[in-house]
Amino acid sequence: MSTADPLQCMICSKRHKDPRILECFHSFCRECIDKHINKIEAKASFACPMCRTEIVIPKSGVKGFKVNYYIRAIQASAAFSTFSNCDKCKPETVEAVDRCLECESNYCDTCSNRHIDTDGHRDHHVIKLSKPETKSITQLSHKSYCEKHKEENKFYCMLCEIPVCKECVAKVSDHKGHKYKSIQEGAKEKREKVNPMIKSMHEYLPCLQDYVKEMVDSKKLLDGYSQEAITNIKNRCQFLKDQIDKVGNNLIAEVDSHKNGENERIDKHIEVTQHTITSVSSINNSVEEILNLGNDAEVVLMCQRVQNRFKHVDKEIPQSGLKSCKSTTFHVGADDAKCLEDMVGYCDDTDIKMPFLPLPWGLRIALQFDVQLLFSFKVSEVMDTIHAIAPISDKEAWICCGWGTNQMHLFSNKGVKLRTQKLDIQIDDIHGRPNGEVYISSYDGKKLVKLDQDLNVKDFVKLNWYPGGITFTKKNQLLVCAVDSYVTTRGQASRRMVIRMNEAGQILDQIEEDGCQEIFCAPYRLHQNMLGDICVSDREENNVRITTLSTQGVVKHYYRGPSEIALKKPFNPFGVVADKSGNVLVADWSNHAVHLLDLSGQFIGFLLSEKDGIRGPNAMALDKEGHLWVGDTKSTVWIYKYARKGENGTQSPSTSQ
């Protein structure tokens, strides 16, 4: 590695142009220094671009920095030789021996002496021109003059350590009395002081160059080791990638295998179900053709066979769907796991809930029950909710339409309004007795009133709670839903109960708890089934249900909607009744249906559904003949006759009332 080129500017890296030397002895092109100062926007000083020494800018600017005549001398020595001619002797051709750096002119020996002796040129810098083949050292001559006496400085003041002239040492001056010697001796002394420093640096710079070379070699070694490390890293990463891919592929294969097994199971179920669809569709079409195209005799003859065939169809339909299928979930492994497999992760099974298999509840009801609409009629031109029905015979019933109403109307089963009874209380629920009496609950008065056969209104009992649904048991005891607040969520101090009282209005029991567990939250309507148990619709927020309990308050079971099928909307029970055959009927307001349950609270099917025209069923009651009266949210009453197949056509399920 070479040392710095003295002829090259260390800013522009080109040959010096008008070189200027700074106080730190670094030299730069004058133009380069000027650009540097302007670039950094220096005002009074700037840091040397090489050594960062702070340099004061002369008052005259960059041009105030000293010209580096030493660099100019070397440049001129290289550019000119003794083959050059004297610029003063023209047109004569005289060989030049000197060159003035200030005047940038070549001179012969005579012209050079004459040039230097001139006052204006006596301090110029002159170099000796040498022949190219001599390879001599550049010789620069320059006379120094005293600024005060204008005499050549031929002496060296040993005290002030500066060049001085003859006048400075001979006359009264700043240097009078100072020791002095010739300038040659002073320069020799200074050279002897500085030369060891230069020599030491000449000795040191090769070491520094060797150091740099070793640093470059170390850098190459670093590059080599780094490249080797990079190669090893890449190889290792590729190996690990291959191992990770292997582990991943095994996990993926496991997932795919599990998925294929589950898909095969699902596909088989779909195939069976699709076959059922094709078979049942064909049977249905054939029966429709017989009913539509066959004569009456053929229809009569085929009826029993058709019914038997549909019984077998029910058995051919899948009895249960796939409750769930096993999906695979991937769990990310721990970063600090001890082996790669544990670090990648593992798979386990997750259940995916499958859709409910739609069971043929309509067919099952059709096979088991004969359901016939007898009558339907509107009780008001204004669309409102029928919230209470109390049949007093198989042909007449008291009906309440509209929440908060204080009127009830007596209608025939054909929709004829026979009478209107106006009360001074708001009506919640009503219940008719065989003797024609009607019991009425009122939440605004916290009481029950009784309407006798002559339509006289009498207070029956005053309560401490808001009464709701009412019904009579087989033992002629009155059951009343009662709450301390109509909020459907209960607090710690809430009172929610079923009150049991005798015909005189004396409270016999308040059913609130089963052991230490509260039973009710928002009891709405109730009825007694054939076993004597009480079925209550409880409208607790987010937990609606039908609660069946004994008269002693022991909960037997809950019904929160069918578990076998998916309802279109959440189960929303309002009215509830129970017939003599043990069936429990529940009005589902949101799904526009009447659920049919057995005595154990198990879902049998939908006795009525939206396709029958009912919208938002609420009030329900059974008359003496067992006919079902249903009131909906469109001010419409529906009266149905229903009976289990095989029973006497005139004998239908009914309650004891």
C-alpha positions in Angstrom: 0.0 0.0 0.0 1.5 3.4 -1.0 1.6 6.5 1.1 -0.4 9.6 0.3 0.6 11.3 -3.0 1.9 14.8 -2.1 0.7 16.0 -5.5 -2.9 14.8 -5.1 -5.6 16.8 -3.3 -7.2 14.8 -0.6 -10.6 16.2 -1.3 -11.0 15.9 -5.1 -8.3 13.2 -5.4 -6.8 15.0 -8.4 -3.6 16.9 -9.0 -3.4 20.1 -6.9 -4.6 23.3 -8.5 -3.4 26.3 -6.6 -2.5 24.3 -3.5 -3.0 25.9 -0.1 -1.5 24.6 3.1 -3.4 24.7 6.3 -2.0 25.2 9.9 -2.2 21.4 10.3 0.1 21.0 7.3 -2.6 19.3 5.1 -2.8 20.8 1.6 -5.8 21.1 -0.7 -6.8 22.8 -3.9 -7.9 26.4 -3.1 -11.2 25.7 -4.9 -11.8 22.5 -3.0 -11.3 24.3 0.4 -13.7 27.0 -0.8 -16.4 24.5 -1.8 -15.9 22.5 1.5 -16.4 25.7 3.6 -19.5 26.7 1.6 -20.9 23.2 1.9 -20.7 23.0 5.7 -21.7 26.7 5.9 -18.6 27.5 8.1 -18.3 31.1 9.3 -15.1 31.7 11.4 -13.5 28.2 11.4 -13.9 24.7 10.1 -12.5 21.2 10.8 -9.8 20.0 8.5 -11.3 17.4 6.2 -8.4 15.0 7.0 -7.5 15.4 10.7 -10.5 17.4 12.0 -8.2 20.1 13.5 -10.1 23.3 13.9 -8.8 25.8 11.3 -9.5 29.5 11.5 -10.6 31.1 8.3 -8.4 34.1 7.3 -10.2 37.5 7.1 -9.5 37.6 3.4 -11.1 34.2 3.0 -9.7 31.1 1.4 -7.2 33.1 -0.6 -5.6 34.1 2.7 -4.3 30.6 3.2 -0.6 30.2 2.3 0.3 28.9 -1.1 2.1 25.6 -0.9 5.0 26.5 -3.1 6.7 23.2 -2.2 4.0 21.3 -4.0 4.1 23.8 -6.9 7.9 23.3 -7.1 7.5 19.6 -7.4 4.8 19.9 -10.0 7.0 22.4 -12.0 10.0 20.2 -11.8 8.1 17.4 -13.3 6.6 19.5 -16.0 9.7 21.4 -17.1 13.3 20.5 -17.9 16.5 22.2 -19.3 15.2 21.5 -22.7 12.9 24.5 -22.0 13.9 27.9 -23.4 14.3 31.2 -21.6 11.1 33.2 -21.9 13.0 36.5 -21.7 15.7 35.9 -24.4 13.2 35.4 -27.2 13.5 35.4 -30.2 16.9 34.0 -29.3 17.0 30.4 -28.2 18.7 30.2 -24.9 18.4 27.2 -22.6 16.4 27.9 -19.4 17.9 26.8 -16.1 15.4 28.3 -13.6 11.6 28.7 -13.3 9.8 31.4 -11.3 6.7 29.9 -9.6 5.0 33.2 -9.1 5.6 34.5 -12.6 5.3 31.0 -14.1 8.2 31.8 -16.5 11.4 30.0 -17.4 14.8 31.9 -17.3 18.3 31.4 -18.3 21.0 32.0 -15.7 21.5 35.7 -16.6 17.8 36.5 -16.8 17.1 34.6 -13.6 19.7 36.6 -11.6 18.3 39.9 -13.1 14.8 38.7 -12.2 15.6 38.0 -8.6 17.5 41.2 -8.1 14.4 43.3 -9.1 12.7 44.6 -6.0 9.3 43.3 -7.0 10.6 39.8 -7.6 13.3 39.3 -5.0 11.0 37.1 -2.7 9.8 34.9 -5.6 10.2 31.2 -5.5 12.6 29.9 -8.1 13.4 26.2 -8.9 16.3 24.8 -10.8 15.4 23.0 -14.0 17.2 19.7 -14.3 17.5 17.3 -17.2 15.1 14.3 -17.1 17.8 11.7 -17.0 19.5 13.2 -14.0 16.6 12.4 -11.6 17.9 15.1 -9.3 16.0 16.4 -6.2 13.9 19.5 -6.8 15.9 22.6 -5.8 13.8 25.6 -4.6 15.3 28.9 -3.8 13.5 31.7 -2.0 14.8 34.7 -0.1 13.1 35.8 3.0 13.0 39.5 3.8 12.3 41.4 7.0 8.9 43.0 7.0 10.2 45.9 9.1 13.6 46.7 7.4 13.0 45.2 4.0 16.4 43.5 4.3 17.1 39.8 3.6 16.9 37.7 6.7 20.4 36.3 7.0 20.4 35.7 10.8 18.5 33.5 13.3 17.4 35.0 16.6 18.1 32.3 19.1 15.8 33.8 21.7 12.8 34.5 19.5 13.6 31.5 17.2 12.8 33.5 14.0 14.7 34.8 11.0 16.0 38.4 11.4 17.9 40.8 9.2 21.2 42.6 9.8 19.3 45.7 10.9 17.4 43.8 13.5 20.6 42.6 15.3 22.7 45.7 14.7 20.4 48.6 15.6 18.0 49.3 18.4 15.2 46.9 17.8 13.1 44.2 19.4 16.1 41.8 19.0 18.9 44.0 20.3 21.0 42.1 22.8 19.5 38.7 21.7 21.9 36.0 20.7 21.9 35.1 17.1 23.6 33.0 14.5 23.6 32.7 10.7 20.3 31.7 9.2 22.1 28.6 7.7 23.2 27.5 11.2 19.7 28.2 12.5 18.1 26.1 9.7 20.6 23.4 10.3 19.7 23.3 14.0 16.0 23.2 13.2 16.5 20.5 10.6 18.4 18.4 13.1 15.4 18.7 15.5 12.8 17.9 12.9 14.6 15.3 10.9 14.4 12.6 13.6 10.7 13.1 13.7 10.4 12.8 10.0 12.8 9.8 10.1 10.7 8.2 12.8 7.5 8.7 10.9 9.2 7.3 7.8 10.1 4.3 9.9 6.6 4.2 11.4 4.5 4.6 8.2 5.7 1.3 6.7 4.6 -0.4 10.0 1.3 1.3 9.7 1.1 0.3 6.1 1.9 -3.3 7.1 -0.8 -3.0 9.7 -3.3 -1.9 7.2 -2.2 -4.7 4.9 -2.7 -7.2 7.7 -6.1 -5.6 8.4 -7.0 -6.1 4.8 -5.7 -9.7 5.1 -7.8 -10.1 8.2 -10.8 -8.7 6.4 -10.2 -11.2 3.6 -10.0 -13.9 6.3 -13.1 -12.5 7.9 -14.8 -12.7 4.5 -13.6 -16.2 4.0 -14.8 -17.4 7.5 -18.0 -15.5 7.1 -18.7 -17.1 3.7 -17.9 -20.5 5.1 -20.2 -19.8 8.1 -22.9 -18.6 5.7 -22.6 -21.7 3.6 -22.7 -23.9 6.8 -25.8 -21.9 8.0 -27.5 -22.4 4.7 -26.7 -26.1 4.7 -27.9 -26.4 8.2 -31.0 -24.4 7.6 -31.7 -26.5 4.5 -31.3 -29.6 6.6 -33.6 -28.2 9.3 -36.1 -27.1 6.6 -36.0 -30.7 5.2 -36.6 -32.0 8.7 -39.4 -29.5 9.4 -40.9 -30.4 6.0 -40.7 -34.0 7.0 -42.4 -33.4 10.3 -44.9 -31.0 8.6 -45.7 -33.5 5.9 -46.3 -36.2 8.5 -48.7 -33.9 10.3 -50.4 -33.0 7.1 -50.7 -36.6 6.1 -52.2 -37.3 9.5 -54.8 -34.5 9.1 -55.6 -35.6 5.5 -56.0 -39.2 6.6 -58.4 -38.1 9.4 -60.2 -35.8 7.1 -60.6 -38.5 4.5 -62.0 -40.9 7.1 -64.5 -38.4 8.3 -65.5 -37.4 4.7 -66.1 -41.1 3.9 -68.4 -41.3 7.0 -70.2 -38.1 6.0 -70.5 -39.2 2.3 -72.0 -42.6 3.4 -74.6 -40.7 5.5 -75.3 -38.3 2.6 -75.7 -41.3 0.2 -78.2 -43.0 2.6 -80.1 -39.7 3.0 -80.2 -39.0 -0.7 -81.4 -42.5 -1.3 -84.1 -41.9 1.3 -85.1 -38.6 -0.5 -85.4 -40.4 -3.8 -87.4 -43.3 -2.3 -89.8 -41.1 -0.2 -90.3 -38.7 -3.2 -91.3 -41.7 -5.4 -93.7 -43.0 -2.7 -95.2 -39.6 -2.2 -95.7 -39.0 -5.9 -97.3 -42.4 -6.3 -99.8 -41.8 -3.5 -100.6 -38.3 -4.8 -101.3 -39.9 -8.2 -103.7 -42.4 -6.6 -105.5 -39.7 -4.7 -105.7 -37.4 -7.7 -106.4 -39.8 -10.5 -107.9 -42.9 -8.8 -111.7 -43.3 -8.3 -113.3 -43.2 -4.9 -113.4 -47.0 -4.6 -109.6 -47.2 -5.3 -108.9 -44.5 -2.8 -110.9 -46.3 -0.1 -109.3 -49.6 -0.9 -105.8 -48.2 -1.0 -106.1 -46.0 2.2 -105.0 -48.6 4.7 -102.2 -49.8 2.5 -101.0 -46.2 2.1 -101.1 -45.6 5.8 -99.2 -48.8 6.5 -96.6 -47.8 3.8 -96.1 -44.4 5.4 -95.5 -46.1 8.7 -92.7 -48.1 7.1 -91.4 -44.8 5.5 -90.9 -43.4 8.9 -88.7 -46.4 9.8 -86.8 -46.1 6.5 -85.8 -42.5 7.2 -82.5 -42.2 9.2 -83.4 -42.0 12.8 -80.5 -39.8 13.8 -78.0 -37.7 12.0 -74.2 -37.4 12.6 -74.0 -35.5 15.8 -70.5 -34.4 15.1 -67.5 -35.0 13.1 -63.9 -34.9 14.3 -61.9 -32.1 12.8 -58.2 -31.6 13.4 -56.8 -28.6 15.3 -53.1 -27.8 15.2 -51.4 -26.5 18.3 -48.1 -24.6 18.0 -45.3 -26.2 19.9 -43.2 -24.6 22.6 -40.2 -22.6 21.5 -38.1 -24.2 24.2 -39.1 -27.7 23.4 -36.3 -30.3 23.5 -37.0 -32.0 20.1 -38.1 -30.7 16.7 -41.4 -32.5 16.7 -42.4 -30.9 20.0 -41.2 -27.5 18.8 -43.3 -27.7 15.6 -46.5 -28.7 17.4 -49.1 -31.4 17.5 -52.6 -32.1 16.3 -55.7 -33.2 18.2 -59.4 -33.7 17.5 -62.0 -31.0 17.6 -65.8 -31.7 17.3 -67.6 -29.9 14.5 -71.2 -29.6 15.2 -73.2 -31.2 12.4 -76.7 -29.9 11.3 -79.7 -31.5 12.9 -81.3 -34.3 10.8 -84.8 -33.0 10.0 -87.1 -35.7 11.3 -90.6 -36.2 9.8 -92.5 -34.8 12.8 -95.4 -33.9 10.5 -95.6 -37.5 9.2 -95.4 -38.9 12.7 -98.1 -36.6 14.0 -100.2 -37.4 10.9 -99.7 -41.2 11.6 -100.6 -40.8 15.3 -103.1 -38.0 15.4 -106.1 -36.8 13.4 -106.0 -33.0 13.6 -108.9 -31.0 12.2 -109.5 -27.3 12.2 -113.1 -26.7 13.3 -113.3 -22.9 13.3 -111.2 -19.8 13.1 -112.3 -16.2 13.6 -111.0 -12.7 14.4 -112.1 -11.1 17.6 -111.0 -7.6 16.6 -110.2 -5.7 13.4 -107.1 -4.3 15.2 -104.2 -6.7 15.1 -103.4 -7.6 18.8 -102.4 -10.5 21.0 -105.0 -12.8 22.5 -103.5 -13.5 25.9 -106.3 -15.3 27.7 -109.1 -17.8 26.7 -111.6 -19.4 29.2 -114.1 -21.9 27.5 -117.3 -22.2 29.5 -118.7 -24.9 27.2 -117.7 -26.7 24.0 -119.3 -23.8 22.1 -118.5 -20.6 24.0 -115.4 -19.0 25.6 -114.5 -15.8 27.2 -111.6 -14.1 25.3 -109.2 -11.3 26.2 -107.4 -9.5 23.4 -104.8 -6.8 23.9 -102.4 -6.4 26.8 -103.7 -4.0 29.5 -107.3 -4.5 28.4 -110.1 -4.3 31.0 -112.6 -6.0 28.8 -113.3 -9.6 28.0 -115.7 -10.9 25.3 -117.8 -14.0 25.2 -117.6 -15.6 21.7 -119.3 -18.6 20.2 -117.1 -21.1 18.5 -118.3 -19.7 15.2 -116.9 -16.3 16.0 -120.1 -14.6 17.1 -119.6 -12.0 19.9 -122.3 -12.8 22.4 -121.4 -10.4 25.2 -118.8 -7.9 26.5 -117.8 -7.6 30.1 -116.0 -4.5 31.2 -114.1 -4.5 34.5 -112.4 -1.8 36.5 -109.1 -3.7 36.5 -106.6 -4.8 33.8 -106.9 -8.4 33.0 -103.9 -10.8 32.8 -105.5 -14.3 32.7 -108.9 -15.9 33.0 -110.2 -19.4 33.8 -113.7 -20.8 33.4 -115.3 -23.3 35.8 -117.9 -25.9 34.8 -120.6 -24.0 36.7 -120.0 -21.0 34.5 -118.0 -18.9 37.0 -114.9 -17.2 35.6 -111.8 -16.3 37.7 -109.7 -13.3 36.6 -106.2 -12.3 37.6 -105.2 -8.7 37.6 -101.6 -7.5 38.0 -102.4 -3.8 38.5 -104.6 -4.5 41.5 -102.6 -7.5 42.8 -105.8 -9.5 43.2 -108.1 -12.1 41.8 -111.8 -11.4 41.1 -114.6 -13.8 40.3 -117.4 -13.4 37.7 -120.5 -15.4 38.7 -123.1 -16.9 36.4 -125.0 -13.6 36.5 -121.9 -11.6 35.5 -121.6 -10.1 38.9 -117.9 -9.2 39.7 -116.6 -9.9 43.2 -113.1 -9.7 44.7 -111.9 -13.2 45.3 -108.5 -12.7 47.1 -106.0 -9.9 47.6 -102.3 -10.8 47.2 -99.0 -9.3 48.1 -97.6 -10.2 44.6 -98.6 -9.7 41.0 -100.7 -12.6 39.8 -100.5 -14.0 36.3 -101.6 -17.4 34.9 -104.3 -19.3 36.8 -105.8 -22.8 36.6 -107.8 -25.2 38.8 -106.6 -28.7 39.8 -108.7 -31.8 39.9 -109.0 -31.3 43.6 -110.6 -27.9 42.9 -107.6 -26.0 44.2 -106.6 -22.8 42.5 -103.0 -22.4 41.2 -101.7 -18.9 40.6 -98.4 -17.7 39.0 -97.1 -14.8 41.2 -94.1 -12.5 41.1 -92.9 -9.5 43.0 -91.8 -7.8 39.8 -92.5 -8.1 36.1 -88.8 -8.0 35.4 -87.8 -11.3 33.8 -84.5 -11.5 35.6 -84.5 -12.1 39.3 -82.4 -10.6 42.0 -81.3 -12.0 45.4 -84.4 -10.8 47.1 -86.9 -11.6 44.3 -90.0 -13.6 45.0 -91.2 -15.8 42.2 -93.7 -18.6 43.0 -96.8 -20.7 42.3 -99.5 -20.1 44.9 -101.9 -22.9 45.8 -105.2 -21.9 47.5 -108.6 -23.4 48.1 -111.9 -22.4 46.7 -112.4 -19.9 49.5 -109.2 -18.1 48.6 -107.2 -19.3 51.5 -103.5 -19.8 50.6 -102.4 -23.4 51.2 -98.9 -23.2 49.9 -96.3 -21.0 48.1 -94.1 -23.1 45.9 -90.8 -21.2 45.4 -87.9 -23.6 46.0 -86.9 -27.1 45.4 -84.7 -27.7 48.4 -82.4 -24.6 48.4 -82.8 -23.9 44.7 -85.2 -21.3 43.4 -87.5 -22.8 40.9 -89.0 -19.9 39.0 -87.9 -16.6 37.5 -90.8 -15.3 35.5 -93.7 -17.9 35.7 -96.3 -17.0 33.1 -99.0 -19.7 32.5 -99.6 -23.1 34.1 -101.8 -26.2 33.9 -102.1 -29.6 35.6 -101.4 -32.8 33.7 -103.1 -36.1 34.1 -100.5 -37.2 36.8 -101.4 -34.2 38.9 -98.0 -32.5 38.2 -97.9 -28.8 37.4 -96.6 -27.6 34.0 -95.4 -24.0 34.1 -94.1 -21.8 31.3 -91.2 -19.8 32.8 -90.1 -16.8 30.7 -86.7 -16.1 32.4 -84.5 -14.0 30.1 -82.1 -16.2 28.1 -83.5 -19.3 29.8 -87.1 -19.8 28.8 -88.5 -23.2 29.7 -91.4 -25.4 30.6 -91.0 -26.6 34.2 -92.8 -29.7 35.4 -93.1 -30.1 39.2 -95.2 -32.0 41.7 -97.7 -30.1 43.9 -95.1 -30.4 46.7 -92.6 -28.4 44.7 -90.3 -31.1 43.5 -89.0 -30.4 40.0 -89.3 -33.4 37.7 -88.0 -32.1 34.4 -87.5 -29.1 32.2 -88.3 -28.6 28.5 -86.3 -26.0 26.7 -87.3 -26.9 23.2 -86.6 -30.0 21.1 -83.1 -31.2 21.2 -83.6 -33.4 18.1 -84.2 -30.5 15.6 -83.0 -27.0 15.1 -85.7 -24.4 15.4 -85.7 -21.4 13.1 -85.8 -19.1 16.2 -85.2 -19.5 19.9 -87.8 -21.5 21.8 -90.3 -18.9 23.2 -93.1 -20.6 25.3 -96.3 -18.8 26.4 -99.5 -20.8 26.9 -99.4 -24.3 28.2 -102.2 -26.9 28.6 -102.4 -30.7 29.3 -105.1 -33.1 28.1 -106.5 -36.3 29.5 -104.3 -38.5 27.4 -101.2 -37.2 29.0 -100.1 -34.9 26.2 -98.7 -31.5 27.1 -99.2 -28.7 24.5 -97.0 -25.6 24.5 -97.5 -22.4 22.4 -94.2 -21.3 20.9 -94.7 -17.7 20.0 -91.5 -17.2 18.0 -91.7 -20.3 15.8 -95.5 -20.0 15.3 -96.0 -23.6 16.5 -97.7 -25.7 19.1 -95.3 -28.3 20.6 -96.7 -31.7 21.6 -94.9 -33.3 24.6 -95.4 -36.6 26.4 -95.7 -36.8 30.2 -91.9 -37.0 30.7 -91.5 -33.8 28.8 -90.1 -35.4 25.6 -90.9 -33.8 22.3 -93.4 -35.8 20.2 -93.8 -33.3 17.3 -95.5 -30.1 16.2 -99.3 -30.5 16.6 -99.6 -27.2 14.7 -97.1 -25.1 12.8 -96.7 -22.0 10.7 -98.1 -23.8 7.7 -101.4 -24.1 9.5 -101.7 -20.3 9.4 -101.0 -19.6 13.1 -98.8 -16.5 13.8 -97.4 -16.1 17.3 -99.6 -18.4 19.4 -100.1 -17.2 23.0 -103.2 -18.2 24.8 -104.4 -21.8 24.8 -107.3 -23.6 26.5 -109.2 -26.9 26.2 -113.0 -27.0 26.3 -115.2 -29.7 27.7 -115.0 -31.8 24.5 -111.2 -31.5 24.5 -111.2 -29.1 21.6 -108.1 -26.9 21.5 -108.6 -23.1 21.5 -105.6 -21.1 20.4 -105.3 -17.3 20.3 -102.5 -15.7 18.3 -101.0 -12.2 17.8 -103.3 -11.4 14.9 -106.4 -11.3 17.0 -107.4 -14.7 15.6 -108.8 -17.7 17.5 -108.3 -21.2 16.1 -110.3 -24.1 17.3 -109.0 -27.6 16.6 -110.3 -31.1 17.2 -107.5 -33.6 17.6 -107.4 -37.2 18.7 -104.9 -40.1 18.6 -105.7 -42.5 15.8 -107.7 -45.5 16.7 -109.7 -43.7 19.4 -113.4 -43.1 19.0 -113.9 -40.2 16.6 -116.0 -38.4 19.1 -113.6 -39.0 22.0 -110.8 -36.5 22.1 -108.2 -35.7 24.7 -109.5 -33.2 27.2 -108.8 -31.7 30.6 -110.9 -32.2 33.6 -112.2 -28.7 33.4 
